[in-house]
Amino acid sequence: MIKLVACDMAGTTIDEHGDVYVALARCVEETGAVTTPEGVQEWMGADKVEAIAALIAMGGGTATPDIVRAAFLRFKELLAEFYEENPPEALDGVEGAFRELRRRGVKIALTTGFSRDVAEPLLARLGWSLVGEGTAPDGGLLDAVVCSDDVAAGRPAPHMIHRAMELTGVIDVREVLAAGDTANDLAAAKNAGVTAVGVLTGKLGLPELSAQPHDHIVAGVKDIPALLA
């Protein structure tokens, strides 16, 4: 029986209109490095500092700590500008799915390649809060939020999923489902030993996502309650 569902944020539960992808590519290119769509996609879902360092090196740049730090600050600036111009919104059916899962006694966690200073304003904009916190009329939608800077390494490391288990009191990996829209999301789920579910609400289509190790592929998070049933 699944007791915890841990979902990625951008592209999995939140429609941010592809702005993360654009901001990541642009902040790397502004250092003088060259990016490719395939290279940027490879690092989607990963910790953004790790992704920036890798993409600068891949693109012929020099990924010194100072350059990477400046590029990460620029990434956050760009993302804030994009979100102000075109605010993110919950993907279709996600909030309803979360409420249905909570009604069944399943705990909900979000895991993200964002640092906390990026993730928290995004969640506040959506009105998503932890149970017992915030002003949501339903008392809160989430049991835990784990960001890339909360753990020693981001995806594909399993640490964020295991941290979500720690925060929610779930101790058996067989009772956990992790969902995401990228190869790194699925790799992290497999490395964590949990049920790995790919969702088709990101940039990857069925052929690309099905090529990754997984247990299930569904159209979106909205389909997870039916999958568990």
BELUR-V333717 format. One record per pair of residues at least 24 apart in sequence whose ideal C-beta (glycine too) atoms are under 6 Angstrom apart, sorted by the first residue. I is the first residue (numbers start at 0). J is the second residue. Records with the same first field share a line. If there is no record, write none. Layout:
I=J / J
//
This chain:
1=174 / 176 / 227
2=169 / 174
3=106 / 167 / 169 / 175
4=100 / 105 / 107 / 176
5=108 / 110 / 160 / 163 / 177
6=109 / 178 / 220
7=179 / 184
8=109 / 111
10=180 / 201
11=179 / 180 / 198
12=90 / 93 / 220
13=87
14=88 / 90
15=87
16=85
18=81
22=74 / 77 / 78
25=77
26=70 / 73 / 74
27=51 / 54 / 55
30=55 / 60 / 66 / 70
31=60
32=58 / 59 / 60
33=58 / 59
34=58
43=181
44=112 / 154 / 181 / 183 / 184
45=112 / 153 / 154 / 183
46=112 / 147 / 153
47=112
49=153
75=117
89=125
90=200
92=221
93=220
96=220 / 221 / 223 / 224
97=140
99=224
100=224
106=142 / 167
107=141 / 142
108=142 / 143 / 163
109=144
110=145 / 159 / 163
111=146
112=147 / 153
113=146
114=146 / 147 / 148
115=146 / 148
118=146
142=167
143=167
154=183 / 187
155=183 / 186 / 187 / 190
157=187 / 190 / 191
160=191
161=191
178=220
182=211
185=211 / 213
//
